[in-house]
């Protein structure tokens, strides 16, 4: 079944190999309820969401957060540390000044001075996460979880389906995917990796997975052009500027979809060679990178264990 959530669509396929009757409507209702809960925690577009309440909390006093928020932030901290600061959920103020926030407006180019000033309240080390409490060392810190929340939503739905006794399924939210067992043809699930072109519907390749998650991040479907230069919506938290390099798409395969989601974004920030070298150091994480050379041709990079 399919539906809408987190500002995008979702698709769930379940293979019911036992002959038990499944109330599909009830199952879809339960999934939708679960996704509404996820949205109410992580969506920057829902005024009353937990993340918006955290962002409105202009104080350095400790605040209580939900176990779900604490769990996602814990994963985000781990990837921040693993990546040497290249994955940073406090990037929202930079996203906003570049026009990639909720009020999407890329008509102006921020000055170096504004970027430098904004960077003063960007940096995960300025947050203190302790059990289910969060403390900002700078009250202007703002959080954006878009690079991890969809993947986390996929993990939660997968967990829910598994607990219902199904072990052959595919869950997809906005291109982030988790699969379990075999598909209806009793083969691994085929996942299409799109050609990294805006509005291009052809596939670059198909990978076949079982009991794994996959996420793709790209610089090709969200950018603006200013004086004949394309600027990506993916911003390097260290420089404060959008990325400008030869990597156009990063597909990451690992167990957890939240992890895959965040790592794919991190690799995009790092670029082709640095990203590939970094993935090689991570256990049980594989990647397929697509770069574009000066002459416009695609180049492919794969981690050693990417054999799907």
TAHUMO-V525594 format. One record per residue. RES is the residue in one letter. PHI is phi as a letter, one per 30 degrees, with the letter a starting at -180 (none if undefined). D_LAST is the distance of its C-alpha to the last C-alpha in whole Angstrom. Layout:
# TAHUMO-V525594
res = <RES | RES>
phi = <PHI | PHI>
d_last = <D_LAST | D_LAST>
This chain:
# TAHUMO-V525594
res = <X | X | X | X | X | X | X | X | X | X | X | X | X | X | X | X | X | X | X | X | X | X | X | X | X | X | X | X | X | X | X | X | X | X | X | X | X | X | X | X | X | X | X | X | X | X | X | X | X | X | X | X | X | X | X | X | X | X | X | X | X | X | X | X | X | X | X | X | X | X | X | X | X | X | X | X | X | X | X | X | X | X | X | X | X | X | X | X | X | X | X | X | X | X | X | X | X | X | X | X | X | X | X | X | X | X | X | X | X | X | X | X | X | X | X | X | X | X | X | X | X | X | X | X | X | X | X | X | X | X | X | X | X | X | X | X | X | X | X | X | X | X | X | X | X | X | X | X | X | X | X | X | X | X | X | X | X | X | X | X | X | X | X | X | X | X | X | X | X | X | X | X | X | X | X | X | X | X | X | X | X | X | X | X | X | X | X | X | X | X | X | X | X | X | X | X | X | X | X | X | X | X | X | X | X | X | X | X | X | X | X | X | X | X | X | X | X | X | X | X | X | X | X | X | X | X | X | X | X | X | X | X | X | X | X | X | X | X | X | X | X | X | X | X | X | X | X | X | X | X | X | X | X | X | X | X | X | X | X | X | X | X | X | X | X | X | X | X | X | X | X | X | X | X | X | X | X | X | X | X | X | X | X | X | X | X | X | X | X | X | X | X | X | X | X | X | X | X | X | X | X | X | X | X | X | X | X | X>
phi = <none | b | a | c | a | h | i | a | c | b | b | b | c | b | c | c | d | d | c | d | d | c | d | d | d | d | d | d | d | d | d | d | d | d | d | d | d | d | d | d | c | c | d | d | c | c | e | c | d | d | d | d | d | d | d | d | d | d | a | c | d | d | b | d | b | d | e | d | d | d | d | d | d | d | d | d | d | e | d | e | d | d | c | i | i | d | c | b | d | d | d | e | e | d | e | d | d | d | i | c | d | d | c | e | a | c | d | b | c | d | d | e | d | d | d | d | d | d | d | d | c | b | k | d | d | d | c | c | c | b | h | c | b | b | b | c | d | b | d | d | d | b | c | b | c | d | d | b | d | d | d | d | d | d | d | d | d | d | e | d | d | d | d | d | j | c | b | b | a | b | c | b | b | h | j | c | b | b | b | b | i | c | d | d | c | i | b | d | d | d | c | d | c | d | d | d | b | d | i | d | c | d | c | d | a | b | c | c | b | b | h | b | c | b | b | b | c | b | c | c | c | a | a | b | c | b | h | i | c | d | c | d | d | c | c | d | d | d | d | i | c | d | d | b | a | d | d | c | a | b | c | c | c | a | d | c | d | d | d | e | e | d | d | d | d | d | d | d | d | d | j | e | d | d | d | d | d | d | e | d | d | c | d | h | b | b | b | b | c | c | c | b | d | e | d | i | d | d | b | c | b | b | d | e | c | d | b | c>
d_last = <26 | 26 | 28 | 29 | 29 | 29 | 30 | 27 | 26 | 24 | 22 | 22 | 20 | 22 | 22 | 25 | 25 | 28 | 31 | 32 | 34 | 32 | 34 | 31 | 34 | 35 | 31 | 30 | 34 | 32 | 29 | 31 | 34 | 31 | 30 | 33 | 34 | 31 | 32 | 35 | 34 | 32 | 33 | 35 | 36 | 38 | 41 | 42 | 38 | 38 | 36 | 39 | 42 | 40 | 40 | 44 | 45 | 47 | 48 | 47 | 48 | 45 | 44 | 42 | 39 | 37 | 35 | 32 | 33 | 33 | 30 | 28 | 30 | 29 | 26 | 27 | 29 | 27 | 24 | 28 | 28 | 25 | 25 | 29 | 30 | 27 | 26 | 30 | 30 | 34 | 33 | 35 | 38 | 37 | 35 | 38 | 40 | 37 | 38 | 34 | 36 | 37 | 40 | 37 | 39 | 38 | 42 | 43 | 42 | 42 | 45 | 44 | 46 | 45 | 41 | 43 | 45 | 42 | 40 | 43 | 41 | 38 | 36 | 34 | 37 | 40 | 38 | 39 | 37 | 39 | 38 | 39 | 41 | 40 | 42 | 42 | 44 | 45 | 46 | 44 | 40 | 38 | 35 | 32 | 29 | 27 | 24 | 23 | 25 | 23 | 20 | 23 | 24 | 21 | 21 | 24 | 24 | 21 | 23 | 26 | 24 | 23 | 27 | 28 | 27 | 24 | 20 | 18 | 18 | 16 | 18 | 18 | 21 | 21 | 18 | 17 | 15 | 15 | 13 | 15 | 15 | 14 | 15 | 19 | 17 | 16 | 12 | 10 | 10 | 9 | 10 | 12 | 12 | 16 | 17 | 19 | 23 | 25 | 26 | 23 | 21 | 19 | 15 | 14 | 10 | 9 | 5 | 5 | 7 | 10 | 12 | 11 | 12 | 11 | 14 | 15 | 18 | 20 | 24 | 24 | 25 | 28 | 30 | 34 | 36 | 39 | 41 | 38 | 35 | 32 | 32 | 29 | 29 | 27 | 30 | 30 | 32 | 34 | 35 | 36 | 34 | 31 | 29 | 29 | 27 | 24 | 21 | 21 | 17 | 15 | 12 | 12 | 10 | 12 | 14 | 17 | 17 | 20 | 19 | 16 | 18 | 21 | 18 | 17 | 21 | 22 | 20 | 21 | 24 | 24 | 23 | 20 | 21 | 22 | 19 | 17 | 19 | 20 | 16 | 16 | 19 | 18 | 17 | 13 | 13 | 10 | 10 | 10 | 14 | 16 | 19 | 22 | 25 | 29 | 29 | 26 | 23 | 20 | 18 | 15 | 14 | 11 | 11 | 11 | 9 | 6 | 4 | 0>
